[in-house]
Amino acid sequence: MIEHSQLSSENLRSKIHRREIRFGGNKKLKIYGLLNCRSGKRMKKENRVFFADEKEALENGYRPCGHCIKEAYKLWKNQ
């Protein structure tokens, strides 16, 4: 898990381009989703974190976003 505040804009773009970062999350709400999610784009920078994959997000106690990862969210909700 990488906090947005730890990355420069250039470093963030580079990690996304190299697919080292594939998901974003909200550390206050403990929700993760796709980088292009409309809900995720509205969050404050200080609350934003990044993950390499879904497994990393789940291991850190985050749940799937109900907007951009609907199937995973439904599975999580029905557990």
C-alpha positions, 0 to 999 in steps of 0.5 A: 500500500502506497499513500498518495502523499508519498508520491510525486505526480511524475512518479505516480504516472510512471508506476501506473504506466508500468502497472505497479499500481492498478487500484486506488483506495480511500484509507478513511472509508477502507474502500478500493476500486479502479483508478478511473472510478468516478467515486475514487476521483472525488476523494481527497488526496490525503485519503488516497492510497494505491495498491498493486492488486486486489489481493493487497487491498483485501489483505489491508482490510479494504472492501471493493467499491460498489460502483466500479467493481460491482461483482466483487462488491456483491461477493464481499457483501454476501460473505 
